[in-house]
Structure formats: structure tokens, C-alpha cells
Amino acid sequence: MTIFKNALVQLKNAAEAAGLDPVVVEVLKHPKRILQVSVPVVMDDGAVKVFEGYRVQHNDARGPFKGGLRFHPKTDLDEVKALAFWMAIKCAVVNVPFGGGKGGVAVDPKKLSSGELERLSRAFIRAIAPVIGPDVDVPAPDMNTTPEIMAWMVDEYARVTGKFQPAVITGKPIAIGGSLGRTAATGRGGLFALEEWRRRANLKAKDLTIAVQGIGNVGFWFAKLAREAGYKVVAISDSKGGVYATAGINLDKALAYKKEHGNLKGFPADKEISNERLLELPVDVIVPAATENVLTDKNAGRVKARVVLELANGPTTPEADFKLAKKGITVIPDVLANSGGVAVSYFEWVQNRTGYYMTEAEVNDKLKKLMVEAFYDVAGLATDKSLTLRTAAFALAVRRIAEAQQARGWR
Ligand code: NAD
């Protein structure tokens, strides 16, 4: 099954379980617009290499399309379509006035020099410039894209349009209108969601162990903040594998080690652990924070955690979802759990447009309010209608999108 098909199964499940408007469901099965671009880049040796890039604009009933740009060798149209669709759902769940979009380039950025990466970033934004803009479509960082890359893109967009418009892209460095708190926002938002689950389950943070797959921007900040909140983070990983320590892992030391050695191999811990085994550890919380389809029909039966906090997009296939639900394992779905990133992107966009800049404490407070409201909107519907959190999140989002479509007379 392709990732986009998985996303459509999730939509179908929600439509059946919650009796959603069939017209809106039909509309949401299709992206509104797909742009595919070829991006020629002059490499350091003078040769020209052409990269494939995409921007998918799924739905903009509630506001401008919104969603990250990914640089990854496995990025393809199917993946970007799924991610754009999930963004439309996510923005509606966390109730920010955006639709859903996503983009990406099929490239391994680790194989590029800094100059090549900058030329690729600038060329890609030039290629999609005709379809983006602060009122139209607002990109942001995703896998392997950073605030520095966002800065190059904003600058290139200013050259193309003749006007510096920071609100065209979020996740920028602070110096050019980025929001305080944005870098940690997705991880922090994930922690707020986990905290609400924990309170409802009447558990104490100090009694809960956590394993995090993918210690990148999202996974690192989540793990660091979870540890500070009293949870015990006992396993972490990156694309090369992971480490496990029963006494807990010091995240700052792990980050420094990864910076020095490129990965976690050899980081002092009780033992090394594969990415596959990490998800099967006897911990309370597993946190896929790297990539799609890591919990499948094959390994879902071996998951021992009480809760899966999905910080990556699309880590669980529909078959795995079914198995996890049958085992009584709660999945806090991506469209809720990782929506903190887009929530603070929304604050960044507002700050750019109004010229009033908030303190980090203000941003974090507002993030908490949105996340807690979204959690209870979803959890309340799940309890009322006996739905999983994912199905409830989809049902809530589709209803909100339907309301906007109807108000605009789209049907
Ligand atoms: P990132 O590039 O900063 O980090 C990705 C991490 O995952 C790296 O440590 C990498 O080594 C690791 N990794 C890659 N493939 C792996 C694999 N197969 N197994 C284990 N680890 C692997 O990316 P990020 O921004 O942290 O994004 C991670 C996930 O979170 C993605 O699914 C992304 O779509 C999602 N997400 C990101 C944001 C955001 O604000 N950055 C917001 C919402 C969702």
C-alpha cells in the first residue's frame, strides 16, 4: 500500500465511523493542485544535476495552504500527497486558520556541499514561487530542512517578487522574523499531548519510561523536555541505530556526541539497539519521530508500550493501527501529537504580518492552550462516539473543513 492510500484508508475509517459528509469526503480524497518541478543545480565540479521537486496543495477551505518542505532521497509524489493531506487534517485539528500543503525534493542533502545545498534551496523556491505566498501557501521546514535553508528561501522569494515578505515561510531564523519557541515547538507540543493523556490515565511522569525513534529536531526536543518534566527517556536512535540505558539518557550529552561523531554509534549506554527493536522495548511510551510506516502489520503485535505518541508523520499503517487498538494500546495520532509545529508556525506568520513579536513564554503559553484544547476536542469526541483518537481527530477535522467549505459555498 502506498502512503497516500494509507491516508485515504484513515479518511474512509473516519467517514464510516462518524458519518461524515460524503461530498466533503470525496473532495478531500483529491489534492486541489499538484506542482512537479525539475530543479537544475550547478554542482561544485561544474556539472549540472537536475533534481525532482514537488509542491502539493491539498485543501485551502480554512486558509492558505500550509506545510513543510522535505529534502530526502525517498521523497516522491505519493509521499508528498499524503503529507499534504495530513497537513489539512492537522491544521483543522489544532484549529489554526490554514489548509494543508507539503513539498519536497528527492535528494540526499548529506551528499551536497553547503554551496550546493544553498543553490538547490534557492532554485527550488524559484520553481514553486508562482504558487506560494503569505496569503496563498506558506512552506516551513521538515525532514532535513533547517532555519538556515528557510532563510535562503525567503531571500530568494524576495528577489523573485522584489519584496521582503517573511510571512511566506515559517521556521525562519529569529533574525529575519522567526518565532521564539518554533524550533522546539513540535517536540514541546507532543509533550503537552502526552501530559494530557497521562493525567487522564492518572499516572505519574516519574513512573513512565520512553523510547524515541529518531533524535532529530522533533525527537530531540521532545526527549529533552520529557526528561525535564520527569519522564525517564531510556532509548533513543537515529538513522544508523540506537542506544538503550535503563538509568535514562542525558539528551544534551547525546546531542553533543552525535554532533561530534555524526551518529549515536558508540555513545555510552547499556547496549546498542536497532531501530526495529526500539519500538518493541518494554517501555510505557514509544515515540516514532523519524519517518513513515515504521509500525506495520508485521511488528505491531510485538509492541509492548501502553501508548504510541506519533511525532513523525504517518508512522503507523492502518493494519498496525487496527492491531494496536485490539491490544488496547493508545495511539496519539500524528495529526494531533505533532501539530505543535504548525501551531507555532501560525504564531510566526501572525507576528510577521502584524509586526508585533511575542516572548518565548507567550509563545509557549499559547502553544499549550491550543494543544490542550485540541487534545480534549479529540479525546472528547473519541469518548462520546467510542472512536480511536485517530478516527476522532479525522472526524473533527473533516467536520471543521466541511463547515468552511459550506460557508464559502463550495458545494
Ligand atoms: P530531522 O531531519 O531533524 O530528524 C530526523 C531524524 O530521524 C534524524 O535524527 C535521522 O537520523 C532520523 N532518522 C531518519 N531515518 C530514520 C530511520 N529510518 N530510523 C530511525 N531514525 C531515522 O527531521 P524532523 O524535523 O525532526 O522531522 C521528523 C519527523 O517529524 C518527520 O516525519 C516530520 O515530517 C515530522 N514533523 C516535523 C515537524 C517539524 O516541525 N520539524 C513538524 C511535524 C512533523
Boltz pocket constraint, residues with backbone or C-beta under 6 A from the ligand:
constraints:
  - pocket:
      binder: B
      contacts: [[A, 141], [A, 142], [A, 143], [A, 144], [A, 145], [A, 182], [A, 183], [A, 186], [A, 213], [A, 214], [A, 215], [A, 216], [A, 217], [A, 218], [A, 219], [A, 237], [A, 238], [A, 239], [A, 240], [A, 275], [A, 289], [A, 290], [A, 291], [A, 292], [A, 311], [A, 312], [A, 313], [A, 338], [A, 339], [A, 341], [A, 342]]
      max_distance: 6.0
